Amino acid sequence: MGKRTWPTLNPCKPKRIKATLVHHNDRLSSLPYDILLKIWSHITTKEAASASLVSRTLRHMWLVHPLLNFEEKKPYTFEISSYFMKARRQERSPFVDGVDYIVKHHLGPVIDEFRIEFELRNEYHPHVDNWLVFAFSKQVKRLEVVLKRDRFSDEWERYDFKMPIEYQVSSNFDTFRFALTSLCLEFVHLTEQVIESILNSFPSLEIFCIRWVHSFTSIRTCSPLLLKHLDVSNCERLHSIDLCVPHLLSFTCEAQPTALRFRNASLLSAVSIGSFHCNDSIGYTLDSLLIYCAQLECLELKSNLYEVSIIL
């Protein structure tokens, strides 16, 4: 039998395949830029980041998004092991890192809204300072700060909200103080001096909310304000409010018995007062508003015994 020979095989050279990213049905990129900006102003920060992954045009537009809403979502657990609590205290919050990144790279000249809600740890106070400096420097219109206690931290100090002039904004103070129209503060530390400074420093402020703040006893200022809506809820030490509010439309007060003195509140039409912890607060606070009862359209009374809404 003859010897079998095999043909010589030439080595194969793999062909290089050029990968191209094709965006199928990318209709967003075909829209005019002014329409994209209009759409962009009505979606959340999370939606903007998601949209940037599917469109070439929107890839970097989230860096100029005017509505910055950051809220940390955490599941509530009743039983937490000591090991888990120790690990939680030692780890760095990815939420804080994410907010830091967006604040650092944001390119928009102004922002309409800046909202931050998360469980605060003491080491994150300087980060909050930087976020507020960023918001003020971008001439924010609506600002909401909700800083709850971290459930996994042994020690907690409320964030000390400062006088507006103390935030070291690079731009002139007058460039941003006329922009703010709405301010909501929850679970922070406030003093009477800071509250008065806020009311006097932001002449365009129309909505002012203070909730779950126990570090002040009064709200007062002599100058007429443009405030239209005032909400003071769950402030245990508050006992008096003295304001000149010719534009005030609605007032909410869920606190201890509070002496009210609203000067020139001729437009006041909606009032909600009371407390689920103290029944005496209704009668005491309502006596201070008797002068305006004839003009009210809605009166809501709350206590731990009842809750009544009266449409007048």
C-alpha positions in Angstrom: 0.0 0.0 0.0 1.4 3.4 -1.0 2.3 6.1 1.4 -0.5 8.7 1.8 0.6 12.3 1.5 -1.5 15.2 2.7 -1.7 18.5 0.9 0.2 21.4 2.5 -2.2 23.7 4.4 -1.6 27.4 4.4 -2.1 29.2 7.8 -5.3 31.0 8.1 -5.2 34.8 8.8 -8.2 35.9 10.8 -10.1 38.7 9.1 -10.6 41.7 11.2 -14.3 42.7 11.5 -14.9 46.3 12.2 -17.6 46.7 14.8 -19.9 49.6 14.3 -22.6 50.8 16.7 -25.8 51.3 14.9 -28.5 53.3 16.7 -31.8 51.9 15.3 -34.8 54.1 15.5 -32.9 56.9 17.3 -35.7 59.4 16.8 -34.6 61.6 19.7 -31.4 62.6 17.9 -33.4 63.9 14.9 -35.4 66.4 16.9 -34.5 70.1 16.9 -32.3 71.1 19.8 -34.8 73.6 21.3 -37.5 70.8 21.4 -35.0 68.5 23.1 -34.3 71.1 25.7 -38.1 71.5 26.3 -38.5 67.7 26.8 -35.3 67.6 28.9 -36.8 70.1 31.4 -39.7 67.8 32.2 -37.9 64.6 33.1 -36.1 63.5 36.2 -32.3 63.2 36.7 -32.6 59.3 36.6 -34.7 59.4 33.4 -32.1 61.8 31.8 -29.2 59.5 32.6 -31.1 56.5 31.2 -32.0 58.4 28.0 -28.4 59.3 27.5 -27.6 55.6 27.0 -29.8 55.1 24.0 -29.2 58.3 22.0 -26.1 59.9 20.5 -27.4 63.4 20.9 -28.5 62.9 24.5 -25.3 61.2 25.6 -24.0 64.3 27.3 -27.2 66.3 27.7 -27.8 65.0 31.2 -24.8 67.1 32.2 -26.9 70.2 31.5 -30.1 68.9 33.0 -31.9 71.7 34.9 -33.8 69.4 37.3 -31.5 67.6 39.7 -33.5 65.3 42.0 -31.4 63.0 44.2 -33.1 60.6 46.5 -31.5 57.6 48.2 -33.7 54.5 48.2 -33.0 52.0 51.1 -35.1 49.0 52.1 -36.2 49.1 55.7 -35.1 46.2 57.8 -36.2 45.4 61.3 -33.5 43.0 62.3 -29.9 44.1 61.5 -26.9 42.1 62.6 -24.0 43.8 64.3 -21.7 42.7 61.5 -23.9 44.3 58.9 -24.0 47.5 60.9 -20.2 47.6 61.2 -19.8 47.0 57.5 -22.3 49.7 56.6 -20.5 52.2 58.8 -17.2 51.5 57.1 -18.3 51.6 53.5 -18.5 54.8 51.5 -21.9 55.7 50.2 -22.2 55.2 46.4 -25.1 57.7 46.5 -22.8 60.5 47.8 -20.2 59.6 45.2 -22.8 59.8 42.4 -24.0 63.2 43.5 -20.4 64.4 43.8 -19.8 63.3 40.2 -22.8 65.0 38.7 -22.1 68.2 40.7 -18.5 68.3 39.6 -19.3 67.7 35.9 -22.5 69.6 35.4 -22.1 72.1 32.6 -25.5 74.0 32.7 -25.3 77.7 33.5 -28.4 77.5 35.7 -30.7 74.9 37.3 -34.4 75.1 38.1 -34.5 72.6 40.9 -32.0 70.9 43.3 -33.5 68.3 45.6 -31.4 66.1 47.9 -32.8 63.4 50.3 -30.7 60.8 52.0 -29.6 59.4 55.3 -26.9 61.7 56.6 -23.7 60.6 58.3 -21.4 63.0 60.1 -18.5 62.6 57.6 -20.8 63.8 54.8 -21.4 67.3 56.1 -18.7 68.8 53.9 -20.2 67.1 50.8 -23.6 68.8 51.6 -21.7 72.1 51.9 -20.3 71.6 48.4 -23.7 70.6 46.9 -25.4 73.8 48.3 -22.6 76.0 47.0 -23.1 74.4 43.6 -26.9 74.9 43.8 -26.5 78.6 44.8 -23.8 79.2 42.2 -26.2 77.8 39.5 -28.9 80.3 40.6 -31.2 77.5 41.7 -34.9 78.4 41.8 -36.3 75.5 43.9 -34.2 74.0 46.7 -35.2 71.1 48.9 -32.8 69.5 51.5 -34.0 66.4 53.5 -31.2 65.0 55.6 -32.5 62.1 57.8 -30.6 60.2 60.4 -28.6 57.2 59.1 -30.1 54.2 60.7 -26.8 52.3 60.7 -24.8 55.1 62.4 -24.2 55.3 66.2 -23.6 59.1 66.2 -25.5 61.7 64.2 -25.4 65.4 64.2 -27.9 67.4 62.2 -26.5 69.4 59.3 -26.0 73.0 60.3 -27.7 75.1 57.6 -25.8 78.3 57.4 -26.6 81.9 56.6 -26.7 82.2 52.8 -23.8 84.6 52.7 -21.6 82.0 54.5 -21.7 79.6 51.5 -18.6 80.5 49.6 -20.1 81.0 46.2 -17.6 82.1 43.6 -20.1 84.4 41.8 -21.5 87.6 43.3 -24.1 87.1 46.1 -26.6 89.3 44.3 -26.5 87.0 41.2 -28.2 84.1 43.0 -30.2 85.6 45.9 -32.9 86.9 43.6 -33.3 83.5 41.8 -34.5 81.3 44.7 -38.4 81.1 44.9 -38.9 77.9 46.9 -37.0 76.5 49.9 -37.8 73.4 51.9 -35.6 72.2 54.8 -36.2 69.0 56.8 -34.2 67.4 59.6 -31.5 70.1 59.7 -30.3 72.5 62.4 -31.6 76.0 62.1 -31.3 79.1 64.4 -33.6 82.1 64.6 -30.7 84.2 63.1 -30.3 81.9 60.1 -34.1 81.9 59.4 -34.2 85.7 59.5 -31.2 85.8 57.2 -32.9 83.5 54.8 -36.1 85.6 54.7 -34.2 88.8 54.2 -31.5 87.5 51.8 -33.9 85.9 49.2 -36.5 88.7 48.4 -38.1 86.5 45.7 -38.9 83.6 48.1 -42.5 82.5 47.7 -42.6 79.1 49.3 -40.8 78.4 52.6 -41.1 75.0 54.4 -39.5 73.9 57.7 -40.2 70.4 58.9 -38.8 68.3 61.7 -36.5 71.0 63.0 -36.2 71.5 66.8 -33.5 74.0 67.2 -35.4 77.3 67.0 -38.2 78.9 69.0 -39.4 81.8 66.8 -39.7 83.1 63.3 -39.7 86.9 62.9 -38.7 89.7 60.6 -39.7 93.3 60.2 -39.4 93.6 56.5 -42.4 92.8 54.2 -42.0 89.5 52.5 -43.2 88.1 49.1 -44.0 84.7 50.8 -47.2 83.1 49.4 -47.0 79.7 51.2 -45.5 79.0 54.7 -45.3 75.5 56.2 -43.9 75.0 59.7 -44.5 71.4 60.8 -43.2 69.2 63.6 -41.0 71.9 65.1 -41.3 71.1 68.8 -39.7 74.3 70.2 -41.5 76.8 68.1 -43.8 79.1 70.1 -44.1 82.4 68.1 -44.3 83.6 64.5 -44.2 87.4 63.7 -44.1 88.3 60.0 -45.3 90.9 57.6 -46.8 88.8 54.8 -49.0 90.9 52.4 -48.9 88.2 49.7 -49.4 85.1 51.9 -52.1 82.7 50.5 -51.7 79.6 52.7 -50.3 78.7 56.1 -49.6 75.3 57.7 -48.6 74.9 61.3 -48.3 71.6 63.0 -46.5 72.4 66.2 -47.0 73.2 69.9 -49.2 76.1 70.9 -47.9 79.0 68.8 -48.6 82.7 69.0 -49.1 84.1 65.5 -48.9 87.6 64.4 -49.4 88.0 60.7 -49.3 91.6 59.6 -51.1 92.7 56.4 -52.1 89.2 55.5 -55.1 90.3 53.5 -54.8 87.5 50.9 -54.6 84.6 53.4 -57.3 82.0 52.3 -56.1 78.6 53.4 -55.0 77.6 57.0 -54.1 74.2 58.4 -53.2 74.1 62.1 -53.0 71.7 65.0 -50.9 68.8 66.2 -51.3 65.1 66.7 -49.3 65.4 69.9 -50.9 68.4 71.6 -54.7 69.2 71.6 -54.2 72.6 73.2 -52.4 74.0 70.1 -55.5 74.4 68.0 -57.4 76.8 70.2 -54.3 78.8 71.2 -53.1 79.2 67.6 -56.6 79.8 66.2 -57.2 82.7 68.6 -54.2 84.4 66.9 -55.9 84.1 63.5 -59.4 85.3 64.4 -58.9 88.6 62.6 -58.5 86.6 59.3 -61.3 84.1 59.8 -63.8 86.0 57.7 -61.6 85.8 54.6 -60.6 82.2 54.8 -61.8 79.7 52.1 -60.4 76.6 53.7 -59.7 75.8 57.4 -58.2 72.5 58.5 -57.9 71.5 62.2 -55.9 68.5 63.3 -55.4 66.8 66.7 -54.9 63.3 68.0 -58.7 63.0 68.5 -60.0 64.3 65.2 -59.1 65.9 61.9 -61.6 68.3 60.3 -61.5 70.2 57.0 -63.9 73.1 56.6 -64.6 74.7 53.2 -65.9 78.2 53.9 
